[in-house]
């Protein structure tokens, strides 16, 4: 196609021109503006075969085309586009004989087809987890050759629509979902373990197969007895992926990461204790699967779902040595965020798992995955579980990692589970509504460390787990504690590993000058210990949580801490200050279970006469007091501060999948102290609600192009938030606020995402913050703040704005010739901003 002459283009209507340019872009001859500097390496549309309701080539091609057309406004922001096919449950790989004419068992069901009840049979009261139905009355029949044609059609039609390279991936699920599996549940039940969907229902990656004499593509004379499953699965995958022209494989639902992907217990932890002596053996088995698989299937890229949990929890409960897996050179994409937050609302666990697994990576790639439809279980999360609210977009897409060079990294890959629903329909409403939120979150992607940075002990946890000093409870505890802190309003969304942290501060000691770091107590004499001490003494802000049993005298002196006899059980809590306001106050009973809290409660302030130490919370049991939280700020530290929170997990194993939080009507929630201690650093994030059992908001605060991007999930919309930073009260763009006790106050909806570039300090009153149109050549942004009364205002303009391009007006209007206000540019511990003082009335700023 030849690009028309400019004169011809001018004659075209706007819509025709847009259509032409999109067509040219699809053919690689014209590039429209995309997410500048922010395109995804790959966007994956996951789909079952259900949309292909008729096994006819023209119909298959039409459906394939529609898949890409629906998502085109997003796909244009990717370098490569993929389709990940949920053909069956993965048994189509295990059963493959090498014949294109072989009939294909595929996921043509709703519900679980691998139960004692035949599909479509049984009493009416059976749930779809107890019995499956066909998704349509007469689903099509497919062979492996038909599947190969579907893959070919997807690649050809996708290329035509998008102009991008198209890849297609296969999937393997270890469980009983999606399709009938004679291989798993009749021929080879010896490979089953785990209890995710009933006793021994999931394939164990390090299982060993009994022999059989059936024909398989990789084993034409049958499976030899005692063949490792990794060997069999790897060889079958190599044949299946090659013969059908797949480009990669996805390992689902924790497969490859231990024996139990969903539970808080596993091969090492049974809910009552840790089997330290078996950790190395089971870790070796898990790693052995990856090695065996790669011996047979060496080159196809691997993508992974991972577990529902986190690095520390997986390591301590199920022997998942993620460091060894990452270092194995297996050409794998690390596990993304879990989709389970859509089902259980546990966004703290989703974010903890996501952050911990990206702290270190095999390379620079990682994935964000969003749950739009479920093609098996009669739910479409965007439409029902989320209620069309985008909290599970804005919260995890506010997450970022910092690498060893100080680069702020965001997801390189994006995936949607799935684009079709249980009935095989692809409602256009879903991409039409979801895509704008995805793009907005990407435009607002983090470009700098957030106000809170988790310095994650990725290497320490792996070292501690195997050093036989009985530290598995400590490894297990840390991530669960942070999970509950996030679920109770602790705004954590930036992570850096301890190893990368040491590298960054060695080159740039003030890299984190605007952030508060959160981490565990380091080992005595370690490089981390020395760097944390130097960080605080050089002016840094640090929050330490957890036991301090292995640190040196120097670190304990920094904290002004000593250890007494460990105690456990119920304590009475004394809070020196409680930021939250409740009609029915928090209980004062705290349950510290040493098994779930990294040991007993033994920390106290060493020198109570130290004028630079302020105790914030104490816990008392039968006359014995332990200090639960305190802050220390020695003037010699150049503004540096350190806070310590012992940290009670406030949860227990009660037999379910996850640890169960303590009843908030009976027990004080220990992880609340992590948010309360922020007041000592000048940050108030208070929650006003009716009673303790009302769920608290989940909050993230990202930094993007010098703005503060606030995102939240309010499971209860009656809750009010009060916020104040050292910079002042944050003003959320487009909203009004009533200032109270120097805080801005907001009652917000279930899901929200707002930019903040302006903070104010003033007395009480109502303040409004709006965006105005430019109306002036050279001006990109214009904002107004009204209701100011002798206010101090800090304006965080875009990163590249200097004094010559910043403008401020008080009580003035168009054409902006009068009312110029004086301002001063600052670059200090509060960041890069413009300062205005004693402002009354309406302030307008622009650049």
C-alpha positions in Angstrom: 0.0 0.0 0.0 1.3 3.5 -1.0 0.8 6.3 1.5 -1.6 8.8 -0.2 -0.4 12.3 -1.0 -0.9 15.0 1.7 -3.5 16.8 -0.5 -5.6 13.6 -0.6 -5.3 13.1 3.1 -6.7 16.6 3.8 -9.9 15.7 1.9 -10.6 12.7 4.1 -13.0 13.0 7.0 -11.6 12.5 10.5 -13.0 9.0 10.9 -11.9 7.8 7.5 -8.4 9.2 8.2 -8.2 7.4 11.5 -9.3 4.2 9.9 -6.7 4.6 7.2 -3.9 5.2 9.6 -4.9 2.2 11.8 -4.8 0.1 8.7 -1.4 1.4 7.7 -0.2 0.8 11.2 -1.4 -2.8 11.1 0.6 -3.2 7.9 3.7 -1.7 9.4 3.7 1.4 7.2 2.6 4.1 9.7 3.2 4.3 13.4 0.6 6.1 15.5 1.7 7.5 18.9 1.6 4.9 21.6 2.5 4.8 25.3 5.6 6.9 24.9 8.5 5.0 26.3 6.0 2.6 28.1 4.9 0.0 25.6 4.6 -3.6 26.8 7.0 -6.2 25.4 4.0 -8.5 25.1 0.3 -8.5 25.7 -1.4 -11.9 26.0 -5.0 -12.6 25.5 -5.9 -15.9 27.2 -8.8 -17.9 25.7 -10.4 -21.3 25.7 -11.6 -23.0 22.6 -15.2 -22.3 23.5 -15.6 -19.3 21.2 -15.0 -21.7 18.3 -18.5 -23.1 18.5 -18.4 -24.5 15.0 -15.6 -26.5 13.6 -15.5 -24.8 10.2 -12.5 -23.0 8.9 -14.2 -19.8 7.9 -15.9 -19.6 11.2 -12.7 -20.2 13.1 -11.0 -17.5 11.2 -13.8 -15.0 11.9 -13.7 -15.8 15.6 -9.9 -15.4 15.6 -10.1 -12.0 13.9 -12.7 -10.8 16.4 -10.4 -11.7 19.3 -7.9 -9.2 18.1 -10.3 -6.6 16.9 -11.9 -6.3 20.3 -8.6 -5.5 22.0 -6.9 -3.6 19.3 -6.9 -0.2 21.1 -4.7 -1.9 23.7 -2.7 -4.3 21.5 -1.2 -1.4 19.5 0.7 -0.6 22.7 2.6 -3.9 22.6 5.7 -5.1 20.7 4.3 -8.6 20.4 0.8 -10.0 20.9 0.1 -13.5 22.2 -2.8 -15.8 22.5 -2.6 -18.3 25.3 -4.9 -21.3 24.6 -6.7 -23.0 27.5 -7.3 -26.0 25.3 -7.9 -28.5 28.1 -6.3 -29.1 31.5 -3.0 -30.0 30.0 -3.8 -33.7 29.6 -3.9 -33.0 25.9 -0.1 -32.8 26.2 0.2 -35.9 28.3 -2.1 -37.9 26.0 -0.5 -36.8 22.7 0.5 -39.7 20.5 2.0 -37.7 17.7 -1.0 -38.1 15.3 -2.9 -35.1 13.9 -6.0 -37.3 13.6 -6.1 -38.1 17.3 -9.3 -37.0 18.9 -8.8 -34.1 21.3 -10.3 -34.0 24.8 -10.9 -30.3 25.3 -12.4 -27.9 27.9 -16.0 -28.0 26.7 -17.4 -28.0 30.2 -18.6 -25.6 32.9 -17.6 -27.0 36.3 -15.5 -29.9 37.3 -15.7 -32.9 34.9 -13.4 -35.1 37.1 -15.8 -36.0 39.9 -17.7 -39.2 40.7 -20.7 -37.7 38.8 -20.7 -38.0 35.1 -21.1 -34.7 33.1 -24.6 -33.5 33.2 -25.8 -36.2 35.6 -26.5 -36.3 39.3 -29.0 -34.6 41.7 -30.0 -31.0 40.8 -28.6 -29.7 44.1 -25.0 -30.6 43.1 -22.8 -27.5 42.6 -20.6 -27.1 39.6 -17.6 -28.0 41.8 -19.3 -31.4 42.2 -20.5 -32.0 38.7 -19.9 -30.5 35.3 -22.2 -29.6 32.4 -21.4 -29.2 28.7 -21.1 -25.5 27.9 -23.5 -25.8 24.9 -25.8 -28.6 24.0 -23.8 -30.0 21.1 -20.1 -28.8 21.4 -17.9 -29.3 18.4 -15.5 -32.2 18.2 -11.8 -31.4 17.5 -8.7 -33.3 16.6 -5.1 -32.3 17.2 -5.1 -31.3 13.5 -8.0 -29.0 14.1 -6.1 -27.4 17.0 -3.2 -26.9 14.7 -5.4 -25.0 12.3 -6.8 -22.9 15.1 -3.2 -21.9 16.0 -2.4 -21.1 12.4 -5.6 -19.0 12.0 -4.8 -17.1 15.2 -1.4 -16.2 13.9 -2.5 -15.2 10.5 -5.6 -13.2 11.5 -3.8 -11.6 14.4 -1.0 -10.4 12.2 -3.6 -9.0 9.7 -5.4 -7.0 12.5 -2.5 -5.8 14.6 0.5 -5.8 12.3 2.4 -7.3 15.2 4.2 -10.6 15.6 1.7 -13.2 17.0 2.7 -16.0 19.4 0.5 -18.8 20.7 1.0 -20.6 23.9 -0.1 -23.9 25.4 -1.2 -24.4 29.0 -0.8 -27.1 31.6 -2.8 -27.2 34.8 -2.1 -29.7 37.5 -5.6 -29.9 38.9 -9.0 -31.5 38.0 -10.5 -28.4 36.4 -11.3 -27.6 32.8 -11.4 -31.0 31.0 -11.7 -34.8 31.8 -8.4 -36.4 32.5 -8.1 -40.2 32.3 -4.3 -39.8 32.5 -4.3 -38.1 35.9 -7.2 -39.7 37.7 -7.4 -43.2 36.2 -4.2 -44.3 34.6 -1.6 -42.5 36.8 -3.1 -41.4 40.1 0.4 -42.0 41.7 1.4 -38.5 40.4 -1.2 -36.7 42.5 -0.6 -34.8 45.7 -1.8 -31.6 47.4 -5.3 -30.9 48.7 -6.2 -27.7 46.8 -9.5 -29.2 45.4 -9.8 -32.3 47.5 -7.4 -34.9 48.8 -4.6 -35.6 46.2 -6.1 -33.8 43.3 -3.2 -31.9 41.9 -0.2 -33.3 40.0 3.0 -33.1 42.0 5.8 -31.8 39.8 8.4 -34.1 41.3 6.2 -37.2 41.2 7.4 -40.5 39.6 5.3 -42.4 37.1 4.4 -46.1 37.2 5.0 -47.8 33.9 2.4 -48.3 31.2 2.4 -49.7 27.6 0.3 -47.0 25.9 1.7 -45.1 23.0 2.8 -41.5 23.5 4.6 -39.1 21.1 7.7 -39.1 23.3 7.4 -42.7 24.5 6.1 -44.7 21.5 6.5 -48.0 23.4 5.1 -46.8 26.7 6.3 -45.2 29.9 9.1 -47.0 31.7 8.4 -47.7 35.3 9.8 -45.0 37.7 10.0 -42.3 35.0 10.2 -38.9 36.7 7.1 -36.8 35.7 9.4 -33.9 34.8 11.1 -36.2 32.2 7.8 -37.5 30.7 6.1 -34.1 30.7 9.2 -32.4 29.2 9.5 -34.8 26.3 5.7 -34.8 25.6 5.8 -31.0 25.7 8.6 -30.9 23.2 6.7 -33.0 20.7 3.3 -31.3 21.3 4.6 -27.7 21.1 6.7 -28.4 18.0 4.1 -30.4 16.1 1.3 -28.0 16.7 3.4 -24.8 16.2 3.1 -23.4 19.7 5.6 -20.8 20.8 5.6 -21.1 24.6 4.1 -23.0 27.5 2.3 -21.8 30.6 2.5 -23.8 33.9 -0.7 -23.0 35.9 -1.8 -23.0 39.5 1.5 -23.4 41.2 2.8 -26.2 39.1 6.6 -26.3 39.4 6.6 -24.5 42.7 6.2 -27.2 45.3 3.4 -29.7 45.9 0.7 -27.3 47.2 0.1 -24.1 45.4 -2.8 -22.6 47.3 -2.4 -23.5 51.0 -0.6 -21.9 53.9 0.8 -25.4 54.7 2.9 -27.7 52.6 5.6 -30.4 52.6 7.5 -28.6 55.4 4.9 -26.8 57.5 1.7 -28.6 58.7 0.2 -25.7 60.6 1.7 -27.0 63.9 5.5 -26.9 63.2 8.3 -26.8 60.6 10.2 -29.9 59.4 13.5 -28.2 59.0 15.3 -31.5 58.4 13.3 -32.2 55.2 13.7 -28.8 53.6 16.8 -29.5 51.6 15.4 -32.8 50.3 12.1 -31.3 49.1 13.8 -28.2 47.6 16.1 -30.5 45.6 13.0 -32.3 44.3 11.4 -29.1 43.2 14.5 -27.9 41.4 15.0 -31.3 40.0 11.7 -31.0 38.1 12.9 -27.9 36.3 16.2 -29.6 35.3 14.4 -32.7 34.1 11.9 -30.7 32.1 14.6 -28.6 30.4 16.6 -31.7 29.5 13.7 -32.8 27.4 12.2 -29.5 26.3 15.2 -27.1 26.2 14.2 -24.1 24.2 10.5 -23.3 24.4 10.0 -20.2 26.7 8.1 -21.0 29.9 5.6 -18.8 31.6 4.3 -19.5 35.1 1.3 -18.8 37.3 3.1 -19.6 40.6 1.3 -20.0 43.9 -1.2 -17.8 45.7 1.4 -16.9 48.3 4.9 -15.3 48.6 8.6 -16.1 48.4 9.1 -16.4 52.2 5.9 -18.3 52.8 6.5 -20.7 49.9 10.0 -21.4 51.0 9.2 -22.1 54.6 6.1 -24.2 54.1 6.7 -26.1 50.8 10.5 -25.9 50.2 10.2 -23.7 47.1 13.7 -22.4 46.5 12.8 -19.6 44.2 16.3 -18.2 44.1 17.6 -21.5 42.7 14.8 -21.7 40.2 15.5 -18.1 39.1 19.2 -18.8 38.8 18.7 -22.0 36.9 18.7 -20.5 33.4 15.4 -22.0 32.6 14.2 -19.2 30.3 11.1 -18.6 32.4 8.9 -15.6 33.0 8.4 -15.3 36.8 5.0 -15.7 38.5 2.7 -12.7 38.3 0.2 -11.4 40.8 -2.3 -14.0 41.9 -5.8 -13.7 40.6 -7.3 -14.9 43.9 -7.8 -11.3 45.3 -10.9 -11.2 43.0 -12.3 -14.2 44.8 -11.3 -13.5 48.5 -10.6 -9.8 48.5 -7.2 -10.4 50.0 -5.3 -7.7 48.2 -2.6 -7.7 50.9 -1.6 -11.2 50.0 -1.8 -10.4 46.2 0.5 -7.5 46.6 2.9 -9.2 49.0 3.2 -12.2 46.6 3.7 -9.9 43.6 6.3 -7.7 45.4 8.3 -10.5 46.9 8.6 -12.4 43.6 9.8 -9.4 41.7 12.4 -8.3 44.2 14.8 -10.4 42.3 14.2 -11.7 38.8 15.8 -14.1 36.3 16.1 -11.1 33.9 14.3 -7.8 33.6 10.9 -9.2 32.6 7.8 -9.7 34.7 4.1 -9.9 34.2 0.9 -8.2 35.4 -2.2 -10.5 35.0 -5.8 -9.3 35.1 -8.9 -11.5 35.7 -11.6 -10.5 33.2 -13.5 -13.7 32.7 -13.5 -17.3 34.0 -14.3 -19.7 31.2 -15.0 -22.6 33.6 -16.7 -21.5 36.7 -19.6 -19.2 35.7 -18.2 -15.9 36.7 -16.8 -12.9 34.9 -14.8 -11.1 37.5 -14.9 -7.7 35.8 -18.7 -7.8 35.6 -19.5 -9.5 38.9 -16.7 -10.1 41.4 -15.2 -6.6 40.8 -18.5 -5.1 40.0 -16.8 -3.2 37.2 -14.6 -1.5 39.7 -10.9 -1.2 38.7 -9.2 -1.6 42.1 -7.4 -4.8 41.0 -6.0 -2.8 38.1 -4.8 0.4 39.8 -3.4 -1.3 43.0 -1.1 -3.9 41.4 -0.2 -1.6 38.5 1.1 0.9 41.0 3.7 -1.6 42.0 7.3 -1.3 40.9 10.7 -2.8 41.6 14.1 -1.1 41.8 17.0 -3.0 40.3 20.6 -3.0 41.3 21.3 0.0 39.1 18.6 2.1 40.6 16.2 1.8 37.7 12.5 1.8 38.5 10.9 -1.1 36.6 7.2 -1.8 35.8 5.7 -4.9 34.2 7.0 -5.7 30.7 4.2 -8.2 30.1 0.4 -8.0 30.4 -2.0 -10.9 30.3 -5.8 -11.2 30.5 -7.5 -14.3 32.1 -9.6 -14.7 29.9 -11.2 -13.0 26.9 -14.1 -15.5 26.7 -16.6 -16.5 29.4 -18.0 -19.8 30.5 -20.5 -19.9 27.6 -17.8 -19.1 25.0 -19.0 -15.6 24.5 -16.7 -12.6 24.2 -18.8 -9.6 25.3 -17.3 -6.4 23.9 -18.4 -4.5 27.0 -15.4 -6.0 28.9 -12.5 -4.8 26.7 -14.3 -1.5 26.1 -14.5 -0.9 29.9 -11.3 -2.4 31.0 -8.8 -1.0 28.5 -9.1 2.7 29.6 -8.2 1.8 33.1 -5.3 -0.3 32.0 -4.0 2.5 29.9 -4.5 5.1 32.6 -2.6 3.0 35.1 0.2 2.6 32.5 0.4 6.3 31.8 0.7 6.8 35.5 3.3 4.2 36.0 5.8 4.7 38.8 9.0 6.5 37.8 10.6 6.9 41.2 10.5 5.1 44.6 7.3 5.4 46.5 7.0 7.0 50.0 7.4 3.4 51.4 10.0 1.0 50.0 10.1 -2.6 51.1 13.8 -3.7 51.2 13.0 -7.4 50.7 15.4 -10.0 52.2 15.3 -12.3 49.2 18.8 -13.7 49.7 18.6 -13.6 53.5 15.4 -15.7 53.6 17.0 -18.3 51.4 20.2 -18.3 53.4 18.3 -18.5 56.7 16.1 -21.3 55.6 19.0 -23.7 55.0 21.4 -22.7 57.8 19.7 -25.0 60.4 19.4 -22.3 63.1 15.6 -22.9 63.3 14.8 -19.7 61.4 12.0 -21.1 59.2 9.3 -19.5 61.5 11.0 -16.1 60.9 11.1 -16.7 57.2 7.4 -17.7 57.2 6.3 -14.9 59.4 7.6 -11.8 57.6 5.5 -11.9 54.5 2.3 -12.8 56.4 2.9 -9.8 58.7 3.2 -7.4 55.7 0.1 -9.0 54.1 -2.0 -8.0 57.1 -0.4 -4.6 57.3 -1.3 -3.8 53.7 -4.9 -5.1 54.3 -5.0 -2.6 57.2 -4.0 0.4 55.1 -0.2 0.3 55.0 0.6 1.9 51.5 3.4 -0.3 50.3 4.0 -0.6 46.5 7.7 -0.4 45.9 10.2 -3.2 46.4 14.0 -3.6 46.2 15.9 -6.6 47.3 18.5 -6.2 50.1 21.2 -7.1 47.6 20.1 -4.4 45.1 19.7 -2.0 48.0 23.3 -2.3 48.9 24.4 -1.7 45.3 22.2 1.4 44.9 23.1 3.2 48.1 26.8 2.5 47.5 26.6 4.5 44.3 23.9 7.0 45.4 23.6 7.4 49.2 20.7 9.8 48.9 18.7 7.8 46.4 15.9 7.1 48.9 15.9 10.5 50.6 12.2 10.9 50.0 11.2 7.4 51.1 10.9 5.4 54.3 12.5 2.0 54.0 10.8 -1.1 55.6 12.8 -4.2 56.3 13.8 -7.0 58.7 16.6 -6.9 61.3 19.8 -7.9 59.6 22.4 -10.5 60.7 25.3 -9.4 62.9 28.3 -8.3 60.8 26.5 -8.5 57.5 26.9 -6.0 54.7 23.2 -5.2 55.0 23.6 -4.3 58.7 26.4 -1.9 58.0 24.5 -0.3 55.1 21.3 0.2 57.1 23.2 1.8 60.0 25.0 4.1 57.6 21.7 4.9 55.9 20.1 6.1 59.1 23.1 7.9 60.3 23.4 9.7 57.0 19.8 11.1 57.2 17.7 8.1 56.0 14.3 7.0 57.4 14.1 3.3 58.3 11.4 1.0 59.8 12.6 -2.3 61.1 10.1 -5.1 62.0 10.4 -8.6 63.4 12.7 -10.3 65.9 16.1 -8.9 66.6 17.8 -12.1 67.8 20.7 -12.3 65.3 21.8 -8.7 65.0 25.0 -7.2 66.5 25.3 -4.9 69.5 25.8 -2.0 67.0 22.5 -2.5 65.4 20.7 -3.0 68.7 22.4 0.2 69.9 21.0 2.0 66.8 17.5 0.8 67.8 18.2 1.2 71.5 16.9 -2.3 71.9 17.6 -5.3 74.2 16.0 -8.7 74.4 14.4 -10.1 77.5 12.9 -13.5 78.1 10.5 -14.4 75.2 6.8 -14.4 76.0 3.8 -15.6 74.0 0.0 -15.7 74.4 -2.3 -12.9 75.3 -1.1 -9.4 76.1 -2.8 -6.1 77.0 -1.8 -3.4 74.5 -1.1 0.2 75.5 -1.1 2.6 72.6 0.5 6.0 73.3 -1.5 7.4 70.3 -4.1 5.9 68.1 -4.6 7.7 64.8 -7.8 5.8 63.8 -11.1 7.0 65.2 -13.8 4.4 65.9 -17.3 4.6 67.3 -16.6 1.2 68.9 -12.9 1.2 69.9 -10.3 -1.4 69.2 -10.0 -4.2 71.8 -6.8 -4.0 73.8 -6.1 -7.8 73.8 -3.2 -9.0 71.6 -2.5 -12.6 70.8 1.1 -13.2 70.1 1.6 -16.8 68.8 5.3 -17.4 68.5 4.9 -20.1 65.8 3.3 -17.5 63.5 5.2 -14.4 64.6 8.8 -15.5 64.3 9.3 -16.4 67.9 8.4 -15.0 71.3 7.8 -11.4 72.3 11.1 -10.2 74.0 12.0 -6.7 72.8 12.2 -3.7 75.2 13.9 -0.3 75.0 17.4 -0.7 76.4 18.1 2.8 77.7 14.8 4.3 78.9 16.5 7.6 79.7 17.6 8.2 76.1 16.0 11.5 75.2 15.9 10.6 71.5 13.7 7.4 72.0 9.9 7.6 72.1 7.9 4.5 72.9 4.7 4.3 70.8 3.2 1.0 72.0 3.6 -1.6 74.8 2.3 -5.0 75.5 1.9 -6.4 79.1 1.4 -9.9 80.3 1.0 -10.7 84.0 3.1 -7.7 85.1 5.8 -8.2 82.4 6.0 -5.5 79.8 7.4 -5.7 76.3 7.9 -2.7 74.0 6.0 -3.2 70.8 6.9 -0.1 68.8 9.1 2.9 69.3 11.0 5.5 67.3 14.5 7.0 67.7 16.0 10.1 66.1 19.5 11.1 67.2 20.3 14.7 66.2 23.7 13.5 65.0 22.0 11.5 62.3 21.4 14.5 60.0 17.7 14.1 60.2 17.8 10.3 60.1 15.2 8.3 62.0 14.7 4.6 62.8 11.5 3.0 64.1 11.1 -0.5 65.4 7.9 -2.6 65.4 8.2 -6.1 66.9 5.2 -7.2 64.9 2.6 -9.7 65.9 1.1 -11.6 63.0 -2.4 -11.7 64.5 -3.4 -14.7 62.5 -3.5 -18.5 62.9 -3.8 -21.7 60.9 -7.4 -22.9 61.4 -7.5 -25.6 58.6 -8.4 -23.4 55.7 -6.2 -22.5 52.7 -4.8 -19.3 54.2 -3.9 -18.1 57.7 -7.0 -16.7 59.4 -6.7 -13.2 60.9 -7.7 -12.9 64.5 -11.3 -11.8 65.3 -11.0 -8.0 65.3 -13.8 -7.7 67.8 -11.8 -9.7 70.4 -8.1 -9.0 69.5 -6.1 -5.9 68.5 -4.6 -6.4 65.0 -0.9 -6.3 65.5 0.1 -5.2 62.0 -1.8 -1.9 62.5 1.3 -0.7 64.3 3.2 -0.6 61.1 0.8 2.1 59.8 0.6 3.9 63.2 4.4 4.3 63.4 4.3 6.4 60.2 3.1 9.3 62.4 6.6 9.4 63.9 7.9 10.3 60.4 5.3 13.0 59.8 2.8 10.8 57.9 -0.7 10.3 59.1 -2.8 7.8 57.3 -5.8 7.5 59.6 -9.0 5.5 59.1 -12.3 6.4 60.7 -14.9 3.7 60.8 -17.7 2.4 62.9 -16.1 -0.6 64.5 -13.0 -2.8 64.3 -14.6 -5.5 62.2 -15.3 -3.0 59.4 -12.7 -3.8 56.7 -10.0 -1.1 56.2 -9.1 0.4 52.8 -6.1 -0.9 50.9 -4.0 2.0 49.6 -1.0 2.5 47.3 0.9 5.7 46.7 3.2 5.7 43.7 5.4 8.4 42.3 5.0 9.2 38.6 6.7 12.1 36.9 7.0 13.8 40.3 3.3 13.4 41.0 1.9 11.3 43.9 -0.6 8.8 42.4 -3.0 7.6 45.1 -5.0 4.4 44.4 -7.4 2.7 46.8 -9.8 -0.1 47.4 -12.6 0.5 50.0 -14.4 -2.7 50.8 -16.7 -0.5 53.0 -17.6 2.8 51.4 -18.6 4.4 54.8 -15.0 4.6 55.9 -13.3 8.0 56.0 -9.6 8.5 55.4 -7.5 11.3 56.9 -4.2 12.0 55.4 -1.2 14.3 56.2 2.4 14.1 55.1 5.4 16.2 56.0 4.7 18.2 52.9 1.2 19.0 54.2 -2.3 17.7 53.6 -2.5 16.0 50.1 -5.1 17.3 47.7 -6.6 14.7 45.5 -7.3 16.1 42.0 -10.9 16.8 41.2 -12.2 16.5 44.7 -13.1 18.7 47.7 -11.8 18.1 51.2 -12.6 19.4 54.7 -9.4 19.9 56.6 -9.3 18.5 60.1 -6.3 18.5 62.5 -4.1 19.5 59.5 -5.3 16.4 57.5 -7.3 16.3 54.3 -10.3 14.0 54.7 -12.1 11.9 52.1 -14.9 9.4 51.9 -14.1 7.5 48.8 -15.8 4.8 46.6 -15.0 1.1 46.3 -12.2 1.8 43.7 -10.5 5.1 43.1 -7.3 6.5 41.5 -6.3 10.1 41.9 -3.3 12.3 41.1 -1.9 14.6 43.8 0.6 17.3 43.0 -0.3 19.8 45.7 0.0 19.7 49.5 -1.1 22.4 51.8 -0.7 23.5 55.4 -3.4 25.7 56.9 -6.2 25.7 59.5 -9.6 24.0 59.1 -11.8 24.7 56.2 -13.1 23.3 52.9 -10.6 23.3 50.0 -11.3 22.4 46.4 -8.7 21.2 43.9 -9.5 21.1 40.1 -7.7 20.9 36.8 -8.3 23.8 34.3 -7.9 24.0 30.6 -4.7 25.4 29.2 -6.0 28.3 27.1 -2.5 29.6 26.6 0.2 28.8 24.2 3.1 26.9 25.8 1.0 25.7 28.8 0.4 22.0 29.2 -1.1 21.8 32.7 -3.1 24.2 34.8 -4.6 23.6 38.3 -6.6 25.6 40.7 -6.9 25.4 44.5 -9.7 27.4 46.2 -10.5 27.9 49.8 -7.0 28.7 50.9 -6.5 30.7 54.1 -2.9 31.9 54.8 -1.8 28.5 53.5 1.7 27.1 52.8 1.5 25.3 49.5 3.9 22.8 47.9 3.4 22.1 44.2 5.0 19.1 42.7 5.2 20.0 39.0 6.4 17.6 36.3 10.0 16.5 36.5 11.2 18.7 33.7 9.6 22.0 34.9 12.0 24.7 36.0 11.5 28.2 37.4 11.2 29.8 34.0 8.3 27.5 33.0 6.4 27.5 36.3 3.7 30.1 36.9 1.5 30.9 39.9 -1.4 33.3 40.3 -3.5 34.3 43.3 -7.1 35.5 42.9 -6.5 36.1 39.2 -8.0 34.9 35.9 -7.6 34.8 32.1 -5.6 36.2 30.4 -3.3 35.7 33.4 -1.7 39.2 33.3 -2.2 40.0 37.0 -1.9 38.3 40.3 1.5 36.8 39.9 2.5 35.0 43.1 6.0 34.6 44.5 7.4 31.1 44.7 10.6 29.4 45.6 11.9 26.2 44.1 13.0 23.6 46.6 14.9 20.3 46.3 15.3 18.7 49.8 14.1 15.6 51.7 10.5 16.5 50.7 11.4 16.3 47.1 11.5 18.6 44.1 8.7 21.2 44.5 7.7 24.8 44.3 6.9 26.5 47.6 4.4 29.3 48.1 3.6 30.8 51.5 0.8 32.9 53.1 -1.7 32.2 50.3 -5.3 33.2 50.8 -8.2 32.7 48.3 -7.7 30.8 45.0 -4.3 29.8 43.7 -3.8 28.8 40.1 -0.5 27.2 39.0 0.5 26.2 35.5 3.5 25.0 33.4 
